Amino acid sequence: MHKLFPYAKAYRIHSIICPFLMIAEVIFELFIPYYMADIIDVGIAEANMPYILRTGAKMLTFALCALICGASAARLSSIAAMGLGANVREAMFGRMQEFSFANIDKFSTASLVTRMTTDVTTVQNVYQMLLRMTFRAPVQFVSALILCFRINRKVSVVFLFVIPLIVCFMLIFGPLAMKRFKKMMGMFDGLNASLQENLIGIRVVKAFAREPFEKQKFEKANSNLVNAAISAERLMVTAQPLMMLVLYATILVIVYLSSRLIVAGELEIGKFTTVVTYIMQILMSLVMIAMLLVNYVLARASISRICEVLNEEPQIKDKENADTAPIPTGSVEFKDVSFKYNPEGAENVVDHVSFSVKSGETIGIVGGTGSAKTTLLSLIPRLYDVTEGEVLVSGKNVKDYSIETLREACSMVLQKNVLFSGSILENLRWGNENATKEEIIEACKAAQAHDFIESFPDGYETDLGQGGVNVSGGQKQRLCIARALLKKPRILILDDSTSAVDTITDSKIRAAFRKEIPDTTVFIIAQRITSVMDADKIIVLNSGKIEDMGTHEELLERCPVYEEIYLSQQKGTLQQEGGLSDGKTE
């Protein structure tokens, strides 16, 4: 828990005052049984009503003071615990924003959501319990035990046998409980993953009528969580009755011994009631300590999961004195670049790639599935860092720029087009939050998005819903391209981002690039050869290596891989043309 204490620093006054209030509450509560004994042994025994009223008034005063201290402590502990939770969530979210793609690959989305919600909630609840019980329970235990010994040692000596028994009990069950609760939290990750995938892909689920399969998958994840929770709680179910058995057995023994002392005249009735009250306080403090330890064990599992995120070092960082000046041109050069996702891996995903691109050129990237097209271009904005070699932008190694400067100069439209909740206008302003309405319309016209936006009743104010569910795949792609254009980048990377639009629209978008952003270097990853035929250069990738590079005509003449891709895509057209030719011959 001490690893997360710095996040409660803003609430240290609350955290300091709360334990003192709890101690004060305990002290006031300890006086109440003491005066109760006087009422019984003096007031009632002597029929002294004024004494009973005076002593009762003191008891009432102490009870009110205890109530005020307890309520104030509860308020302060709640503020401190909620503040701790908020700060930890903020720190986790901030750290996740710094993660590179390689860092993100280590955690599943569902796991990160569980850590930021369930785990943080567990920690803040335990922190609140710590503030209220860490001092209260021991002070109450020690004080009540001392008072019991002062009243009668023969009765109190029973605790010397009970306390070691309870301590041993806690030491045995604690480690076992932590292991099982940690496993249970892992099952939460699986449940969230199943739920998240289903909700995100609900349209696909319904399109393929896979609801029964999804229900079965969710039931399996839910059953795993239930079984893990039962396994963890079984320890608690076993531990609690055993502990209560020890506590009630202790009470019976003490009552039996006290009754014999009362008969023998060695203990007064009033003091007996006081001893019984103190015994209950002692036993309650032991229960609180046990609860605290159990919850702390559960929290340790959550803390370790939270610290895994907070301690994860971003693999991509700014170097000292990184260049923050705007990047002047969009020229790009790869110098013998190699990359692999796992530094310990044997084979490179990108293998000794070298090429150079002048500012303002359009470069097509083609290749089979798994040829590392996306990975190659992800090295330009440092979404990943090269394993060997170097990538230069505007003549300077990308590692010499600050990450913000480099990525401000690059716009990347990823394979998976992501839109956020909110209006079309709000989504477009992700590219440039200060863009004017005229600039937004101009970018949308270039991306062939303006006409369909205007066809909506609310135009640019149309709400997209979560993930852009209100627009088609092609419309989503065009909105993402418009958003990238608003950034006015030096380098624009389109990762198969026109696959859902027709060839005519695709051609119009590329023509708009040449007209609207002539100085921007454009990289186009495409499955369709027609999307890159008019590029200045086309790079053909094969298993992470450059097979060949040149214009469309040059590659058709000398690159078998490119020719194969081209002919396979044109096969239908060529067959149709052949059929027409045969018809004419006849």
MOGI-V484191 format. One record per backbone hydrogen bond with DSSP energy under -0.5 kcal/mol. CO is the residue of the C=O (numbers start at 0). NH is the residue of the N-H. Records with the same first field share a line. If there is no record, write none. Layout:
CO->NH, NH
//
This chain:
0->3, 4
1->4
3->6
4->7
5->8
7->10
8->11
10->14
11->15
12->16
13->17
14->18
15->19
16->20
17->21
18->22
19->23
20->24
21->25
22->26
23->27
24->28
25->29
26->30
27->31
28->32
29->33
30->34
31->35
32->36
33->37
34->38
35->39
36->40
37->41, 42
38->43
39->44
41->45
42->47
43->46
46->48
47->51
48->52
49->53
50->54
51->55
52->56
53->57
54->58
55->59
56->60
57->61
58->62
59->63
60->64
61->65
62->66
63->67
64->68
65->69
66->70
67->71
68->72
69->73
70->74
71->75
72->76
73->77
74->78
75->79
76->80
77->81
78->82
79->83
80->84
81->85
82->86
83->87
84->88
85->89
86->90
87->91
88->92
89->93
90->94
91->95
92->96
93->97
94->97, 98
95->98
99->103
100->104
102->105, 106
103->106
107->111
108->112
109->113
110->114
111->115
112->116
113->118
114->119
116->120
117->121
118->122
119->123
120->124
121->125
122->126
123->127
124->128
125->129
126->130
127->131
128->132
129->133
132->136, 137
134->138
135->139
136->140
137->141
138->142
139->143
140->144
141->145
142->146
143->147
144->148
145->149
146->150
147->151
151->155
152->156
154->157
155->158
156->159
157->160, 161
158->162
160->164
161->165
162->166
163->167
164->168
165->169
166->170
167->171
168->172
169->173
170->174
171->175
172->176
173->177
174->178
175->179
176->180
177->181
178->182
179->183
180->184
181->185
182->186
183->187
184->188
185->189
186->190
187->191
188->192
189->193
190->194
191->195
192->196
193->197
194->198
195->199
196->200
198->201
200->204
201->205
202->206
203->207
204->209
205->208
209->213
210->214
211->215
212->216
213->217
214->218
215->219
216->220
217->221
218->222
219->223
220->224
221->225
222->226
223->227
224->228
225->229
226->230
227->231
228->232
229->233
230->234
231->234, 235
232->236
233->237
234->238
235->239
236->240
237->241
238->242
239->243
240->244
241->245
242->246
243->247
244->248
245->249
246->250
247->251
248->252
249->253
250->254
251->255
252->256
253->257
254->258
255->259
256->260
257->261
258->262
259->263
260->265, 266
261->264
267->271
268->272
269->273
270->274
271->275
272->276
273->277
274->278
275->279
276->280
277->281
278->282
279->283
280->284
281->285
282->286
283->287
284->288
285->289
286->290
287->291
288->292
289->293
290->294
291->295
292->296
293->297
294->298
295->299
296->300
297->301
298->302
299->303
300->304
301->305
302->306
303->307
304->308
305->308, 309
306->310
308->311
310->312
314->316
318->321
322->401
330->393
331->356
332->334, 391
333->335, 354
334->389
336->352
337->386, 387
338->348, 349
340->342
341->344
349->338, 351
352->336
354->333
356->331
357->360
360->362, 521
361->535, 536
362->523
363->538
364->525
365->540
367->370
370->543
371->375
372->376
373->377
374->378
375->378
376->379, 380
377->382, 383
382->100
387->337
389->334
390->397
391->332
392->395
395->392
396->399
397->400
398->318
399->322
401->405
402->406
403->407
404->408
408->489, 490
410->492
411->413
412->494
414->416
416->418
421->463
422->426
423->427
424->428
426->429
427->430, 431
431->434
435->439
436->440
437->441
438->442
439->443
440->444
441->445
442->446
443->448, 449
444->447
448->452
449->453
450->454
452->455
455->458
457->460
458->461
459->424
461->423
463->469
464->467
467->470
471->475
472->476
473->477
474->478
475->479
476->480
477->481
478->482
479->483
480->484
481->485
482->486
483->486
484->487
489->520
490->410
491->493, 522
492->412, 494
493->495, 524
495->498
497->500
501->505
502->506
503->507
504->508
505->509
506->510
507->511
508->512
509->513
510->514
511->515
512->516
516->519
519->521
520->491, 522
521->362, 523
522->493, 524
523->364, 525
524->495
526->528
527->530
528->531, 532
531->534
532->551
536->363
537->539, 549
538->365, 540
539->546, 547
540->367
541->544
543->350
544->541, 546
547->539
549->537
550->554
551->555
552->556
553->557
554->558
557->559
558->562
559->563
560->564
561->565
562->566
563->567
564->568
565->569
566->570
569->573
570->574
571->575
572->576
573->577
574->578
575->579
576->580
577->581
578->582
579->583
580->584
581->585
//
